[in-house]
Amino acid sequence: MIFIIIICEIHLTENIDVIIIGAGTAGTYLGWILAKNGHSVKIIEKDKRENVGNRLDVIHFESDRVKKAGLPPFDPNKQDCIEIRDTSTVVTPDFETEIKTRVYQTIVRLTPFLNKMYDILESDSVQLEFSTKYENLIFKDSRIIGVKVSNNGEKKEYMANLVVDASGTNAVVRTSLPEDYGVETFTLGPNDVMYVLLQYIKWKNPEIPHPETDTGYNYWLLWFGPSLGENQAILGVGQPGSYENARLAREDFLSEINLPPYEILKEEKGFTPYRRPPYSLVADAFLCIGDAAAITYPFSGHGVTATWMLCKIAAKVISFELKKGGYLTKERLWDINVNYFRDQGAKFAALLTQLSGILNFNKKEWSYFLKSGLIYKTGDDDELPEPNQEFEEDMSIKEMIGFISKIIGGLIKRKLSLTNVKKLLKANSLANDIKNHYERFPMSSDEFQPWVNEAKKLWQKKKTAIKKLNNVEIEYK
Ligand SMILES: Cc1cc2nc3c(=O)[nH]c(=O)nc-3n(C[C@H](O)[C@H](O)[C@H](O)COP(=O)(O)OP(=O)(O)OC[C@H]3O[C@@H](n4cnc5c(N)ncnc54)[C@H](O)[C@@H]3O)c2cc1C
């Protein structure tokens, strides 16, 4: 017995530039671009190589971000790519109007994609360790210097200049930091996430008209996405609070629409962060990315390519500092915060706030908003409306006047209620203040606390939106 304990406690120690916990899309991408810059990178993943990511089969990547990330192009003839799309449809909740929109999406199979990436990473000298679990951080003089991991009872210690938490929604490293380490240690509660239910369906009589592939019913936060085969679709729905809320929203939708029969081939569920990220993503020898840092597009809950943009910023700063040598203090990593929060972070913070105005609208109001082009910018002539790719409020004066006159028109025609319009305008104004505040993210960590105090006051002003469906009222905190 004593002998066995001694065997299990044998420690192997190794020094690495960067150790990343989690080989999902976030950790894999950051590890790859750091290794290409010449740094030694080790990624620790608790799952078996062939199983990573299998909680989700089909996943959507924003094609423009894939390109920006510098990923090898996707090929729909390969195992990891189903389709590359450029259009989508949105249907008004009264089912009267279909709006075609321009949306550039690459439809990917997650596990084959990750496995393709692992081969690429290994050819770029990234060390991948599967079936290995993060156990705890190693500190010296109260500062992180490495991690302890375990593989089948064998414990190992890795010393690193930087530890990255890319462990997904559990954020196993961030939540185990000492409270005063400099990054918030919150866990994700029911109101911090969107619970998503996916049903892979097959139309039983495909000749009977049914929603086209990639059709959104965004009043219910529900969509029919592309799936694996002919006459198939993924019926997805996401709501905060509980899986039950998501199920009830789907039930309400199904009671209103007349769908032809379909069979359910398989089901998946999971949750995606729907909250602001920690105020700082970095501390001494620490960075968090991906779901572990709650980085998602507020309007879709998608997280993959949103984090790749953060990873690009992070890799630049980390490489620059690693080349200089020495310990990577919070101050030396601070530019990651500055460059992220002043740009994408500020835009996402504003969008999250705007949602608290939009989500109050009832069915009639939502239909009016969609039909009058208030949500999607209507293109000229036969152009398709495009989503705002850089997520900027880039309305010209003419567009602004058009927007306001449509709102006033909606009020006069009683298509919009004054209460909800007021809530929208308040949320928009707060979104603007929050965006401006994030765009002034402090250049140095010395000015961080006053900035956080002000940010907290702004976030406290964000109101809860309430959607009243026939069978449930859902709160968006
Ligand atoms: C139903 C659903 C549909 C979604 N659809 C989309 C979509 O279409 N497009 C999109 O962009 N996003 C989508 N998302 C969100 C997206 O899945 C996440 O934002 C993204 O996968 C986050 O990547 P990540 O690498 O941060 O985390 P993860 O993919 O969760 O990877 C984290 C990895 O860390 C590992 N890990 C955890 N704990 C430990 C430990 N102790 N030791 C070692 N390893 C550990 C895990 O095994 C995991 O492999 C969806 C989410 C859900 C729930």
The ligand as a Gaussian input file, in Angstrom:
#p B3LYP/6-31G(d) Opt

LIG

0 1
 C      -25.446000      24.020000     -27.879000
 C      -24.357000      25.008000     -28.192000
 C      -24.181000      25.440000     -29.492000
 C      -23.156000      26.332000     -29.794000
 N      -22.992000      26.725000     -31.091000
 C      -21.976000      27.554000     -31.399000
 C      -21.740000      27.920000     -32.746000
 O      -22.459000      27.497000     -33.654000
 N      -20.691000      28.747000     -33.011000
 C      -19.871000      29.213000     -32.018000
 O      -18.923000      29.963000     -32.303000
 N      -20.086000      28.882000     -30.738000
 C      -21.100000      28.067000     -30.400000
 N      -21.301000      27.716000     -29.108000
 C      -20.375000      28.231000     -28.091000
 C      -19.059000      27.475000     -28.216000
 O      -19.315000      26.094000     -28.083000
 C      -18.061000      27.908000     -27.163000
 O      -18.030000      29.324000     -27.077000
 C      -16.670000      27.412000     -27.519000
 O      -16.682000      26.021000     -27.733000
 C      -15.715000      27.742000     -26.384000
 O      -14.464000      27.181000     -26.652000
 P      -13.434000      26.979000     -25.471000
 O      -12.219000      26.388000     -26.099000
 O      -13.319000      28.209000     -24.684000
 O      -14.125000      25.915000     -24.483000
 P      -14.445000      24.372000     -24.708000
 O      -14.783000      24.078000     -26.113000
 O      -15.407000      23.993000     -23.652000
 O      -13.041000      23.660000     -24.425000
 C      -12.508000      23.581000     -23.125000
 C      -11.693000      22.315000     -23.013000
 O      -11.089000      22.280000     -21.709000
 C      -11.105000      20.961000     -21.242000
 N      -11.021000      20.954000     -19.768000
 C      -11.987000      21.333000     -18.883000
 N      -11.568000      21.142000     -17.626000
 C      -10.305000      20.638000     -17.711000
 C       -9.342000      20.222000     -16.747000
 N       -9.593000      20.235000     -15.420000
 N       -8.143000      19.775000     -17.174000
 C       -7.873000      19.714000     -18.509000
 N       -8.760000      20.065000     -19.469000
 C       -9.947000      20.529000     -19.072000
 C      -12.458000      20.420000     -21.739000
 O      -12.466000      19.003000     -21.788000
 C      -12.566000      21.074000     -23.113000
 O      -12.089000      20.245000     -24.144000
 C      -22.318000      26.831000     -28.770000
 C      -22.496000      26.402000     -27.458000
 C      -23.507000      25.492000     -27.169000
 C      -23.668000      25.041000     -25.747000

